[in-house]
Amino acid sequence: MHWAGEKAELVSASQDGKLIIWNAISTNKVNAIPLRSSWVMTCAYEGSKGELVACGGLDNRCSVYKVDKESTGSSRATLELSAHDGYLSCCRFPSPREIVTSSGDSTCILWDLESSEVKVNFNDHAGDVMSVAISPSNPHTFVSGSCDSYAKLWDCRQQKSVATFRGHESDINSVSFFPDGNSFGTGSDDSSCRHFDLRCMCEINQFGSDKILCGITSVAFSSSGRFLIAGYDDYKVYCWDTTSPPEQNPTQEMSQHDNRVSCLGVNSSGEALCTGSWDTLLKVWA
């Protein structure tokens, strides 16, 4: 699931073989695209213009579709980007002309959408790369989280990582930038969320509880940055106060899903949170 910039729209992908664009206010489907492969793991909505959506999964490729008001949901992808040797775990658009993908082959790739060619291959991780997040303040910069338990900062103009962030004891499943772009949050199978600052290049806070022992699938910050919201394997969503000391209880618990929370995201205005789950539902919290 991924929000579309300033629009009240979001895109979701499911193993029912559909990529669906939703109006989050009316809950109506704006567009439904049948996928060639139903084994999808990620999707993204190009935020500035909202004309491109992308998805990928166990087919090892990133499929990019052009959508507009006149389109009726063709199953033919505009672009098929194929260079990864493993499943596609995440994809995000830094601009309407580029997309960053991460994969189970331990690499990330920056693609040129006009030529469908690889611009840069990033290969410093030693395990499956599970998530990427583009900096809101610098489109040349992104962070990645991996099963090697490390998060890395990348500059798209370089092939080597700029910095490596340690602290987690297990797979990092999700990364998300703080709204000002100066820090980012991570969620891991070690049951903790962590907050890393790019100015001091170290961890500045940790969020967890002895009562929470399950893994974290997804994280996102509120628009102010005051709260870090995380989705868990125990069907719940917890909200953490980023100004609190570490190892404190969450400030809020949301538990209306009936299965694992697989994804979540806050829209650009900060007025709504959407959560997706293995119970086949998307829920919008406002």
HELIX and SHEET records of a PDB file:
SHEET    1   A 4 HIS A   2  TRP A   3  0                                        
SHEET    2   A 4 GLU A   9  SER A  14 -1                                        
SHEET    3   A 4 LYS A  18  ASN A  23 -1                                        
SHEET    4   A 4 LYS A  29  PRO A  34 -1                                        
SHEET    1   B 4 VAL A  40  TYR A  45  0                                        
SHEET    2   B 4 LEU A  52  GLY A  57 -1                                        
SHEET    3   B 4 ARG A  61  LYS A  66 -1                                        
SHEET    4   B 4 LEU A  79  SER A  82 -1                                        
SHEET    1   C 4 LEU A  88  SER A  95  0                                        
SHEET    2   C 4 GLU A  98  SER A 103 -1                                        
SHEET    3   C 4 CYS A 108  ASP A 112 -1                                        
SHEET    4   C 4 GLU A 117  PHE A 122 -1                                        
SHEET    1   D 4 VAL A 129  ILE A 134  0                                        
SHEET    2   D 4 THR A 141  SER A 146 -1                                        
SHEET    3   D 4 ALA A 151  ASP A 155 -1                                        
SHEET    4   D 4 ALA A 163  PHE A 165 -1                                        
SHEET    1   E 4 ILE A 172  PHE A 177  0                                        
SHEET    2   E 4 SER A 183  SER A 188 -1                                        
SHEET    3   E 4 CYS A 193  ASP A 197 -1                                        
SHEET    4   E 4 CYS A 202  PHE A 207 -1                                        
SHEET    1   F 4 ILE A 216  PHE A 221  0                                        
SHEET    2   F 4 PHE A 227  TYR A 232 -1                                        
SHEET    3   F 4 VAL A 237  ASP A 241 -1                                        
SHEET    4   F 4 GLN A 252  MET A 254 -1                                        
SHEET    1   G 3 VAL A 261  VAL A 266  0                                        
SHEET    2   G 3 LEU A 273  SER A 277 -1                                        
SHEET    3   G 3 LEU A 282  TRP A 285 -1                                        
END                                                                             
